[in-house]
Amino acid sequence: MNGKTVAHSRAIMSQVMLPSQANPAGNVHGGEIMKMMDTTAYVVAARHAHTNIVTARVDELVFHTPIYVGALVTCKGEMIFVGRTSMEVFVTVEAEYLEEEKPPQVALTAYFTMVSLDENGVPCQVPRLILTTPEEKKRFQEGKERYLLHKSKRKKS
């Protein structure tokens, strides 16, 4: 099975946050942002595997700063690690307030484990990940360590 580079599957998705996505005080619901993150992770994994993709796990979801109505929210997804049938995608969320001359702020980050499924809904093999930079190799190794840790926890339970 041929491999794909990290750059091949990167995804960036943006959306302006509306009042219907927030509470009465104007804070955007975390679930709205998590849905955007999940969609971004799906796109990255689907670009890599070209199969049906499902979310298996979300790790280290961290809310760094609140997001308010009117913010331009941008999700950036990048493939970190590839196993046999699963893939780890790192998603960063930035919030930018267009009426202010300030750079976007990182608002959330998380690791999404996505699984490739065949036409019968059975996990299937994905292309290997071609690593081209020292940073990609470092992130891959960290992803592999998380993968092995979760695998060992599953076997114990």
N, C-alpha and C positions, 0 to 999 in steps of 0.2 A: 504494500500500500504506500503510495507516494506521500510525501510530507508537505506541509504548508508553513509559511513563515508567520511570525507574530503579526507583522504588518498586513498580511493578507486578510485577516479577519477583524481588525480593529473596527470599532463602531463609535459614532458620536451621534447622539440624539438630543434635541432641544425642544423645550415647550415653555410658554409663558404660563405662570400659575394664576388661576382665576378664582374668584370668590367661591364658586361651587366646590373647590378643592380644599377649602380651609374651614377652620372653626370661626365663630363669630368675632374673635379677636384678630383674625387675619393670619393666624399661623396655619401653614399648609399641613394637612394631615400626613403623618409619616407613611401611612399606607399608600398614599398617592405617589410619593417619591419611590417607595419600595417597588411599586408596580412598574414605574419607569425603569428602575434599575434591572428588574427581572426581564423586561422586554429587551433592554440593551444587552444583557448577558445572553439571552436567546439568540439575538442577531449575530453576536460574535461566534457562538457555538455552531449555529446553522451555517454560517459562512465557512467555517472550518470543516465541518463534517458533511454538509449537504444532505442531511437526514432530518427526520422529526427529532425534536429536542424537548426534553423535560427538565425541570429544576429538581434536583435531588436534595440540595442542602444550601443554606446561606450561613456563612461564618463571619464572625467579627464585624457585624453590622454596627457601625459607629456613627452616631449623630454628632457632628462637630459643632454645628451652629444652626439655629432655627432658620426656616425659609418662610417668607411672607408673600402674600398676594402681590402680584405684579412682577415677581422675580422671573428672570429668564433662567430656567434650570437646564443645565447641560449634563448629560450622563456620558461618560467616556468608558468604554469597555475594551479590555485587552486580555488575550489568552495568556495564561500564566503557566499552566501545566496540562499535559495530556497523558492520560493513562490508556488502558485498552479500550474502554467504552465511555469513560468519563473525562470531563474537561473542567478545569478551574479557570474562571474568568474573574478578573479584578475590575470592579466598577467604582469609579470616582464620580461624585456629583458635585457640580459647582453651581453656586447661585450668584447671579449678576443682577444688579438693580440698574436698569438702563437710564434712569433719570439722574444717576450719580456718576461722577467720574472716578470710580474706584474699580480696581481689577476684580474679577470673579473670586469668590471665596469658596474653599472646599467645605461642603456642608455635610456630606456623608461619604463613607467608603464601606465596601464589603467584598467578600469573596463568594462567588456563586459556583456551586458544583452542578454542572449540567451533564445529562446523560443522553447519548445518541441511541435512538430506537429505529429498528427496521420497520417494514410495512406491517408486521404482525405485532408490533409493540414490544419486541424483544431487544434488549441491549445489544448493540452491534459495534464492531471495531471502528475506530476513528483514525484518520491520518496522523502520523507522528508530527510533532512540532519541531520545525527547523529553527534553531536558535542562532542568531547572527551577532549579538553583542554580549559583552560581559554582564550587563544588567539583566538581559533576558535569561542568561544562564544562571545567574544568582537567583532570580525570581522563580525559575523552573525548579531549582533545587529546594527552595523554601516550600514551594507548592507540593513537591514530592514528599517532603517531610510531613506536611499537613495531611496529605493523602494516606501515607503509611500509618500515621497516628490514628486517624479516623477508622482505618481498616482494622487496626488492632483492637480498638474499642468495640467495633461491631462483633468481632470474634469472641470477645469476653462476655458479651451480653446475650 
